[in-house]
């Protein structure tokens, strides 16, 4: 689903789809009042009309008859993976913080309660929750309603468990820790997350009731075998994982836990995570990070189209986490790996300025996959790439480099401009795009969407991602100045 982790600039990203709105442009003098009305109107519609069991999926047809998560969804299925239930719930909390209106806290609480229903026996979450006892997305829920033979794998992939936990923690705080079920579920999930951390500070992609495997402490190194054909591990999800910004999501989760509960184990876990990223930085000639490591700290295979390689996207996430860890702790060792990594990323940019998802070990040639006769094959040719994966990404190099310079000069990052004057043009556009029912309706233009719904060019749909982004930005406007 995919964002460079929130540190690099959350909510203000542009939306690639066209918007279908009928609202009138607001005047500056009435804008705060208009913003409050828009938040109320949009939330009332999304909470009272769109949600089922308090939760959400990714996309909806305008008449709400068709729903999409990772594939088609029923009314009894909600999605945990962003931009599903936790994403929407956190946006409600921002609206509550900005206005004090209890409607938004009620909506956030309903989303948190939805997540509680789908919490697994292993303490975390999988990507979706099925409220139908005979549904197709059932897992082994802690409440006993999921069925004992179903999966019990708590995942950190795509920010799933982290986002759920962040909503629970922040709702727990908003309710003054007095909602027994939310508080209990939060503590169980935090215990499970801490238990999943390896002694070297890394996290796996997920865990079940068997727990993690304790391994010796090693530094990252290049494999001395033919990595193209050897040592593929079926259970790659048990290994040290950076894939899909896992470390960034985990940092934000642990940081929330530290700020909300003030237990030193959460700060200690952040320090350990930063120390792992120092260990995981590859030696020259590629002083960056891989997507996945085996227990010998060598880049390794994950899925059939995810080879051992240096990863531009995960390297950016690692740099961002290290800077955040420095801000939290003041430990200068977290800054030491960054100049080498930034220099490497700068030299590795593609001719169009983007970064390859993968760079071949040692040679640093951009590495891709093509699918021939149903099988993935490694290639350096980018002319026939499968369209289900992000083989190239837009670099945030300048942002990272600027943040690093701020840290080494000032010791802390300067916040982005969030003044009302700065936000006003964006706010006016959001208000204009809101239709008479309280919806932001998108029109599909061929872009790649999370969940890969089967849209045709020009199809209209409702997006939980767009709803959440707009609600967060409207709330930021009210809280500015």
Secondary structure, 3 states (H helix, E strand, C coil): CCCCCHHHCHHHCCCCCEEECCCCCCCHHHHHHHHHHHHHHHHHHHHHHHCECCECCCEECCCCCCEECCCEECCCEEECCCCCHHHHHHHHHHHHHHHCCHHHHHHHHHHHHHHHHCCECCCCCCCEEECCCCCCCCCCECCCCCCCCCCCCEECHHHHHHHHHHHHHHHHHHCCCCCHHHHHHHHHHHHHHHHHECCCCCECCEECCCCCCCCCCCCCCCCCCCCCCCCCCCCHHHCEECHHHHHHHHHHHHHHHHHHHCCHHHHHHHHHHHHHHHHHCCCCCCCCCECEECCCCCECCCCCCCCCCECHHHHHHHHHHHHHHHHHHCCCHHHHCHHHHHHHHHHCCCCCCCEECCECCCCCCECEEEEECCEEEEECCCCCCCCCCCCEECCCHHHHHHHHHHHHHHCCCCCCCCCHHHHHHHHHHHHHHCCCCCCCEEECCCCCCCCCCCCCCCCEEEEHHHHHHHHHHHHHHHHCC
